[in-house]
Amino acid sequence: MGIKKDYRNTDKCPSLSDVETKKNILNQKIREKHPRTKILYNLIKNKQGEYFKEFAEIYNHKCAYCGAVLKFTDIRLFEVDHFICESSFPNDTNGRATAGKVENLVFSCYSCNRGKSRLYVELGYQATINPDDNSIATVFSRDEEYYIKISNDSCKDSFVQLFYEKLRLGSEARRIDFLLLEMDNLVAQLLDSNKELAEKIEQCKSKLLQKKNYALIKYIS
C-alpha cells in the first residue's frame, strides 16, 4: 500500500481538482435560483438540501483538512467551514455575507471545523494552507504508520504548529480514518481473487467504523 504525496488521499482516492471552477459553477447556480439570498453559507450548510450534497461532491465527499470520508462517517459529523473564520468579519449582515461566500467555504469534518473554530488564517498563510489548490499537502504529509505530520520545511513555523494542534491532525482518529480507506481499497482489490479474505477484512472494517462513529456521535450529543 503506497501513500500519495497528498496526505488526505490513498493511492486509490481521486485527487482534488478544479475546486475553484466547481465552486464558481455552484455559486452561479445558487445565485440564479436564490437571487435575494445574501448569506450563501446558510443554504449550503443545510444537510437536507441539494447544495450541501453538491458542495460535498466538489471535495470528493472528504474533509479538506484531514481527509476523513463521509462514506465512513455519520453525516452529522460533517459541516461547512469558513476558511477565514466568520468572527474575523464585521458582525452584521454584510460581514456574514462576505464570510459566507462560496469561495470562503470548505467541506470539513466536525472535528476539524470545531477545532479550527475562531482560528484566524492570516493573509500570509491563506495561500500556504489552502486546501482547495492542494497547497496544504505541501505543509503536511502522511508517514508510513499513517500519522499526519508537519513537513520538515514547516515544522518550526508557529502558526502551522498551532493549526496542526487546533485541528488535532496528529491524533489517532486521523490515523484510523486513513486505515479505513486503505482497508476499503483492499476489500475491493480482493473481491475477485480472494472473496473470503475480503469478507473478513470487511467485517473488521465494519467493527472499527462502528466504534469510531459511536464514540464521535456520543461526544457531540
NORLIN-V722147 format. One record per run of one state. SS is the DSSP state (helix for helix, strand for strand, loop for the rest). FROM is the first residue (numbers start at 0). LEN is the number of residues. Records with the same first field share a line. If there is no record, write none. Layout:
SS = FROM-LEN + FROM-LEN
This chain:
loop = 0-2 + 3-6 + 10-8 + 33-7 + 44-5 + 58-3 + 62-6 + 72-2 + 82-3 + 88-4 + 99-2 + 116-6 + 126-9 + 142-5 + 150-7 + 166-5 + 190-4 + 220-1
strand = 2-1 + 9-1 + 61-1 + 68-1 + 77-5 + 104-5 + 139-3 + 147-3
helix = 18-15 + 40-4 + 49-9 + 69-3 + 74-3 + 85-3 + 92-7 + 101-3 + 109-7 + 122-4 + 135-4 + 157-9 + 171-19 + 194-26
